[in-house]
Amino acid sequence: MTGSETYSATFNENNQEFVIAGKLRPRSASEIKPLESALLQALSNVRGTLYLNVKRLGRINNVAFRMIAGLVTQMVNKRADLRIEVVTSSVLGWSTRKFLPLAERLPNVTVVEYDKEFYPGQSFLEEGGFIPILRNQTRMTWRHERLLLPRHGLTPGSSIADICCGIGDFAVLAHKEFKPSRLLALDHSRSSLDYARKVAADFGITDIEYVYGDAAEIMIDDNSFDFVTCRHSLQVFDRPELILRELYRICKPGGRVYITNEKNSHCLGEPRGETIQWTYTEVAKLWAHFNMDIEFGPKSGRHLIDAGFDDIRMDTFMVTNRDGNPQDFADMIQAWENVYAGEMARDRGDSPEFIARFRQGFQDHIYAALHPKGYAGWPIWAASGRKPT
């Protein structure tokens, strides 16, 4: 096969997983005889379930698919005890569509899009309820972050990858402030990317590369960017170590990965501090119910070290009602209430009495933010690590 049409195939006996990645476009079946032999051997030796992982298989033609489908069909028809689970990704939607007919025809074959489970908060994001939250948050955190980013290694002219870019306003602000040589913004939500493109267009910016992709399986070459950001996102995923692995991989040696996260139970306000504290403690429990960790902030440094980074830098800053217009802070809290005490609490099955008490804490936080003598705060942890050279 040519260099542009390469693939890799590996079999892990411990978890019975056969992984095919890259591009699989042979002109004839003879070109992929090694793959055929390896897959046949794996199918023959497995007991129980073989996991056929194609979530990083960027391309496949009919020659290759017929070979794979033929072997799978042959083996499950021959062995009633054998089950095959094809693992795809919604980012590469064609792979799900390609393999589904095989599963419909063969009862022992199933197709699973792994990232449906991996993104537990995706449905809330896709509904658009987070858009006002994200816009208000970025507006208030930027005044802090624009001063912190140089300390964390971002310099003018750097190449930047903004992973889990959301609605794209941070990428636009970073573009304006630091004039990067390249800026790529990736997200797993098509609706967020559509909004991000609109934000860039509103600012007259045309050179941000928007990419639909999976942060745990990024289709970007190793060692591609000087500075990789992932803001307010590791707290949303149930396996943040997979995201960090990819952030590490695409970062250049000597480059840095920058992350921000929260500890929502440390939100505070006065007056009415007790009800505010109760509500944000409950927010943390609510997120945990959906396998998300909105308490991730102080854990950031440990996770960066575990991912292989060195020269860890950590800062914390408090976004408050006194940073600018108190109404901006109040609007952010109202957006939180709408989503957390709305769809999320209902989906968890919370009682009307609980939701009423839950909402009161948000309303008291708004009261504190708008009170002429009040104080309202929201703490953020910013951390970065250097990829060793």
C-alpha positions as CSV (number, residue, x, y, z in Angstrom):
1,M,0.0,0.0,0.0
2,T,1.2,3.6,-0.6
3,G,2.3,5.8,2.2
4,S,-0.9,7.8,2.1
5,E,-3.0,4.6,2.4
6,T,-1.4,3.0,5.5
7,Y,-3.2,1.2,8.3
8,S,-2.2,-0.6,11.5
9,A,-3.8,-3.7,13.0
10,T,-3.1,-4.9,16.5
11,F,-4.6,-7.6,18.6
12,N,-4.7,-7.4,22.4
13,E,-5.3,-10.9,23.9
14,N,-5.9,-9.6,27.4
15,N,-9.1,-7.8,26.4
16,Q,-9.7,-9.7,23.1
17,E,-9.7,-6.5,21.1
18,F,-8.6,-6.3,17.5
19,V,-7.9,-2.7,16.5
20,I,-7.7,-1.4,12.9
21,A,-6.7,2.2,12.5
22,G,-5.6,4.5,9.6
23,K,-6.7,4.1,6.0
24,L,-7.7,0.8,4.5
25,R,-8.0,1.2,0.7
26,P,-6.4,-1.8,-1.1
27,R,-6.7,-2.2,-4.8
28,S,-7.1,-5.9,-4.4
29,A,-7.5,-8.4,-1.5
30,S,-3.9,-9.6,-1.9
31,E,-2.6,-6.3,-0.6
32,I,-4.1,-6.9,2.8
33,K,-3.3,-10.5,3.2
34,P,-1.4,-9.8,6.5
35,L,-4.5,-8.1,7.9
36,E,-6.7,-11.0,6.8
37,S,-4.4,-13.6,8.4
38,A,-4.1,-11.6,11.7
39,L,-7.9,-11.1,11.9
40,L,-8.6,-14.8,11.1
41,Q,-6.1,-15.9,13.8
42,A,-7.8,-13.6,16.3
43,L,-11.2,-14.8,15.4
44,S,-10.1,-18.4,15.7
45,N,-8.4,-18.0,19.1
46,V,-11.0,-15.9,20.9
47,R,-13.5,-17.4,23.4
48,G,-16.6,-15.4,24.1
49,T,-16.5,-11.9,22.5
50,L,-14.1,-10.3,20.1
51,Y,-14.1,-6.5,20.1
52,L,-13.4,-5.3,16.5
53,N,-12.4,-1.7,17.1
54,V,-12.6,0.5,14.0
55,K,-13.2,3.9,15.8
56,R,-9.9,5.2,14.4
57,L,-10.2,3.7,10.9
58,G,-10.5,6.9,8.9
59,R,-11.2,5.3,5.5
60,I,-12.1,1.9,4.2
61,N,-13.1,0.8,0.7
62,N,-15.3,-2.1,-0.5
63,V,-12.4,-4.5,-1.1
64,A,-11.3,-4.3,2.5
65,F,-14.9,-4.2,3.9
66,R,-15.8,-7.4,2.0
67,M,-12.8,-9.2,3.4
68,I,-13.6,-8.2,7.0
69,A,-17.4,-8.9,6.6
70,G,-16.6,-12.3,4.9
71,L,-14.4,-13.4,7.8
72,V,-16.8,-12.3,10.4
73,T,-19.7,-14.0,8.7
74,Q,-17.7,-17.2,8.2
75,M,-16.6,-17.4,11.8
76,V,-19.9,-16.6,13.5
77,N,-21.8,-19.1,11.2
78,K,-19.2,-21.7,12.1
79,R,-19.1,-21.0,15.8
80,A,-22.3,-20.4,17.8
81,D,-20.3,-19.5,20.9
82,L,-18.5,-16.5,19.2
83,R,-19.8,-13.0,19.6
84,I,-18.4,-10.0,17.8
85,E,-18.9,-6.4,18.9
86,V,-17.8,-3.8,16.3
87,V,-16.8,-0.6,18.1
88,T,-17.3,2.5,16.0
89,S,-17.4,6.3,16.7
90,S,-20.1,8.8,15.8
91,V,-17.3,11.1,14.6
92,L,-16.8,8.6,11.8
93,G,-20.5,8.1,11.2
94,W,-19.9,6.1,8.0
95,S,-18.3,3.3,9.9
96,T,-21.5,2.8,12.0
97,R,-23.6,2.8,8.8
98,K,-21.2,0.5,7.0
99,F,-21.2,-2.2,9.7
100,L,-24.9,-2.0,10.9
101,P,-26.2,-4.2,8.0
102,L,-23.8,-6.9,9.1
103,A,-25.2,-6.8,12.6
104,E,-28.7,-6.8,11.3
105,R,-28.0,-10.0,9.3
106,L,-26.0,-11.8,12.0
107,P,-27.5,-12.2,15.4
108,N,-24.1,-12.7,17.1
109,V,-22.7,-9.4,15.8
110,T,-23.5,-6.0,17.4
111,V,-22.3,-2.5,16.6
112,V,-21.7,0.0,19.4
113,E,-20.8,3.7,19.1
114,Y,-18.5,3.9,22.1
115,D,-18.7,7.7,22.4
116,K,-22.4,7.8,23.1
117,E,-21.6,6.5,26.6
118,F,-18.3,8.4,26.9
119,Y,-20.0,11.8,26.6
120,P,-22.6,11.7,29.4
121,G,-23.4,15.4,29.3
122,Q,-23.6,15.6,25.5
123,S,-27.4,15.6,25.4
124,F,-27.6,18.7,27.6
125,L,-25.0,20.4,25.4
126,E,-26.7,19.5,22.2
127,E,-30.0,21.1,23.3
128,G,-28.3,24.5,23.3
129,G,-29.1,25.2,26.9
130,F,-25.4,25.6,27.6
131,I,-24.8,28.3,25.0
132,P,-25.8,31.3,27.3
133,I,-23.8,29.6,30.1
134,L,-20.7,29.3,27.9
135,R,-20.9,32.8,26.5
136,N,-21.3,34.4,29.9
137,Q,-18.5,32.3,31.4
138,T,-16.0,33.1,28.7
139,R,-16.8,36.8,28.9
140,M,-16.0,36.8,32.6
141,T,-13.1,34.4,32.7
142,W,-11.2,36.0,29.7
143,R,-10.2,39.1,31.7
144,H,-8.3,36.7,34.0
145,E,-7.1,34.2,31.4
146,R,-5.6,36.7,29.0
147,L,-3.2,37.6,31.7
148,L,-2.5,34.0,32.8
149,L,-2.0,32.4,29.4
150,P,1.5,33.9,28.8
151,R,2.6,32.5,32.2
152,H,1.4,29.1,31.0
153,G,3.4,29.3,27.9
154,L,1.3,30.9,25.2
155,T,3.2,33.4,23.0
156,P,2.3,35.3,19.9
157,G,2.7,33.3,16.8
158,S,2.3,29.9,18.5
159,S,0.3,27.1,16.9
160,I,-2.8,26.5,19.0
161,A,-5.3,23.6,19.2
162,D,-8.4,24.4,21.2
163,I,-9.9,21.0,22.0
164,C,-13.5,20.8,23.2
165,C,-13.8,24.4,21.8
166,G,-17.6,24.5,22.5
167,I,-19.1,27.6,20.9
168,G,-15.7,29.0,19.9
169,D,-15.6,32.3,21.7
170,F,-12.3,31.5,23.5
171,A,-10.7,30.6,20.2
172,V,-11.8,33.9,18.7
173,L,-10.4,35.8,21.7
174,A,-7.1,33.9,21.6
175,H,-6.8,34.6,17.9
176,K,-7.3,38.3,18.4
177,E,-5.0,38.5,21.4
178,F,-2.1,36.2,20.4
179,K,-2.2,36.1,16.6
180,P,-1.3,32.4,16.4
181,S,0.4,31.0,13.3
182,R,-2.4,28.3,13.2
183,L,-5.5,27.8,15.3
184,L,-7.5,24.6,15.1
185,A,-10.8,24.3,17.1
186,L,-12.3,20.8,17.7
187,D,-15.5,19.8,19.3
188,H,-17.8,16.7,19.4
189,S,-21.0,18.8,19.0
190,R,-22.1,19.8,15.5
191,S,-24.4,22.4,16.8
192,S,-21.7,24.0,18.9
193,L,-19.3,24.1,15.9
194,D,-22.1,25.7,13.8
195,Y,-22.4,28.4,16.4
196,A,-18.6,28.7,16.6
197,R,-18.3,29.4,12.9
198,K,-21.0,32.1,13.3
199,V,-19.0,33.7,16.2
200,A,-15.8,33.8,14.1
201,A,-17.7,35.3,11.2
202,D,-19.1,38.0,13.4
203,F,-15.6,39.0,14.2
204,G,-14.4,38.8,10.6
205,I,-12.1,35.9,11.3
206,T,-11.7,33.4,8.5
207,D,-8.6,31.4,9.3
208,I,-9.7,29.3,12.3
209,E,-9.9,25.6,11.3
210,Y,-13.1,24.1,12.8
211,V,-13.0,20.3,13.1
212,Y,-15.8,17.9,14.2
213,G,-14.0,15.2,16.3
214,D,-13.7,13.1,19.3
215,A,-11.4,14.5,22.0
216,A,-10.5,10.9,23.1
217,E,-9.6,9.9,19.6
218,I,-8.3,13.0,17.8
219,M,-7.6,12.6,14.1
220,I,-4.5,14.9,14.3
221,D,-0.9,13.9,13.8
222,D,1.4,13.5,16.8
223,N,3.5,16.5,17.9
224,S,1.4,19.0,15.9
225,F,0.8,22.1,18.1
226,D,2.9,24.4,20.4
227,F,0.0,25.0,22.8
228,V,-3.1,22.8,23.4
229,T,-6.1,24.1,25.4
230,C,-9.0,22.2,26.9
231,R,-11.2,24.5,29.0
232,H,-14.0,23.5,31.3
233,S,-14.2,20.1,29.6
234,L,-12.3,17.4,31.5
235,Q,-14.9,17.8,34.2
236,V,-17.6,16.8,31.7
237,F,-16.1,13.4,30.7
238,D,-16.3,10.3,32.7
239,R,-12.7,9.2,31.6
240,P,-10.6,12.4,31.5
241,E,-7.4,10.4,31.3
242,L,-8.3,9.5,27.7
243,I,-8.6,13.2,26.8
244,L,-5.3,14.0,28.4
245,R,-3.6,11.2,26.6
246,E,-4.7,12.8,23.3
247,L,-3.8,16.3,24.4
248,Y,-0.3,15.0,25.2
249,R,0.0,13.2,21.9
250,I,-0.8,16.2,19.7
251,C,1.3,18.6,21.7
252,K,4.9,19.2,20.4
253,P,7.7,18.2,22.7
254,G,8.5,21.3,24.8
255,G,5.0,22.6,24.2
256,R,2.3,23.0,26.8
257,V,-1.2,21.8,27.5
258,Y,-3.5,24.2,29.3
259,I,-6.7,23.2,31.1
260,T,-9.3,25.0,33.2
261,N,-11.8,23.3,35.5
262,E,-14.1,24.2,38.4
263,K,-14.9,23.1,41.9
264,N,-18.5,24.2,42.0
265,S,-19.1,23.4,45.6
266,H,-16.8,26.3,46.4
267,C,-19.1,28.8,44.7
268,L,-20.0,31.3,47.4
269,G,-22.1,34.4,48.1
270,E,-23.2,36.8,50.8
271,P,-25.8,37.5,51.9
272,R,-27.7,34.2,52.1
273,G,-24.5,32.2,52.1
274,E,-26.0,29.0,53.7
275,T,-28.6,28.3,51.0
276,I,-26.1,29.1,48.3
277,Q,-23.6,26.7,49.7
278,W,-26.2,23.9,50.0
279,T,-27.2,24.3,46.3
280,Y,-23.7,24.1,44.9
281,T,-22.9,21.1,47.1
282,E,-25.9,19.5,45.4
283,V,-24.7,20.6,42.0
284,A,-21.6,18.5,42.5
285,K,-23.8,15.5,43.4
286,L,-26.0,16.1,40.4
287,W,-23.1,16.1,38.0
288,A,-21.7,13.0,39.7
289,H,-25.0,11.2,39.0
290,F,-24.3,11.8,35.3
291,N,-20.7,10.6,35.7
292,M,-19.3,14.1,35.4
293,D,-17.0,15.8,38.0
294,I,-17.5,19.5,38.4
295,E,-15.1,19.3,41.4
296,F,-12.2,18.5,39.0
297,G,-10.3,21.8,39.4
298,P,-8.0,21.1,42.3
299,K,-7.2,17.7,40.9
300,S,-5.9,19.2,37.6
301,G,-2.2,19.1,38.6
302,R,-2.3,15.4,39.6
303,H,-4.0,14.4,36.4
304,L,-1.4,16.3,34.3
305,I,1.4,14.6,36.2
306,D,-0.2,11.2,35.7
307,A,-0.5,11.9,32.0
308,G,3.3,12.4,31.7
309,F,3.6,16.2,31.8
310,D,6.3,18.0,33.8
311,D,6.8,21.7,34.9
312,I,3.3,21.8,36.2
313,R,1.9,25.3,36.7
314,M,-1.3,26.0,38.6
315,D,-3.3,29.1,39.3
316,T,-6.7,29.7,40.8
317,F,-8.8,32.8,40.3
318,M,-12.2,33.8,41.5
319,V,-14.7,35.2,39.0
320,T,-16.9,37.6,41.0
321,N,-19.8,40.0,40.6
322,R,-17.3,42.8,41.1
323,D,-15.1,42.0,38.1
324,G,-17.4,43.9,35.8
325,N,-21.2,44.2,35.3
326,P,-22.9,42.3,38.2
327,Q,-25.7,41.5,35.8
328,D,-23.3,39.3,33.7
329,F,-22.7,37.2,36.8
330,A,-26.4,37.0,37.6
331,D,-27.2,36.0,34.0
332,M,-24.6,33.2,34.2
333,I,-26.2,31.9,37.4
334,Q,-29.7,32.1,35.9
335,A,-28.4,30.0,32.9
336,W,-27.0,27.4,35.4
337,E,-30.3,27.2,37.2
338,N,-32.2,26.7,33.9
339,V,-30.1,23.7,33.0
340,Y,-29.2,22.1,36.4
341,A,-32.5,22.6,38.2
342,G,-34.4,22.1,34.9
343,E,-33.5,19.2,32.5
344,M,-30.8,17.7,34.6
345,A,-32.7,17.5,37.8
346,R,-35.8,16.2,36.1
347,D,-33.8,13.6,34.3
348,R,-32.4,12.4,37.6
349,G,-36.0,12.1,38.9
350,D,-35.8,14.8,41.6
351,S,-39.0,15.7,43.5
352,P,-40.7,19.1,43.0
353,E,-39.8,19.9,46.6
354,F,-36.1,19.2,46.1
355,I,-36.1,21.2,42.9
356,A,-37.8,24.2,44.6
357,R,-35.1,24.2,47.3
358,F,-32.4,23.7,44.7
359,R,-33.6,26.7,42.7
360,Q,-33.7,28.9,45.7
361,G,-29.9,28.6,46.2
362,F,-29.4,29.9,42.6
363,Q,-31.8,32.7,43.2
364,D,-30.0,33.6,46.4
365,H,-26.7,33.6,44.5
366,I,-28.3,36.0,42.0
367,Y,-29.5,38.2,44.9
368,A,-26.0,38.3,46.4
369,A,-24.5,39.2,42.9
370,L,-26.9,42.1,42.4
371,H,-27.0,43.4,46.1
372,P,-25.2,46.7,46.4
373,K,-23.3,45.3,49.4
374,G,-23.2,41.7,48.2
375,Y,-20.4,39.4,47.0
376,A,-20.7,36.4,44.7
377,G,-17.9,34.2,43.5
378,W,-17.1,31.3,41.2
379,P,-13.6,29.7,41.5
380,I,-11.6,28.4,38.5
381,W,-8.4,26.4,38.5
382,A,-6.1,26.9,35.5
383,A,-3.3,24.4,35.1
384,S,-0.7,23.5,32.5
385,G,2.0,21.0,31.9
386,R,5.0,20.8,29.6
387,K,5.4,17.8,27.3
388,P,9.0,16.6,27.9
389,T,11.5,16.9,25.1
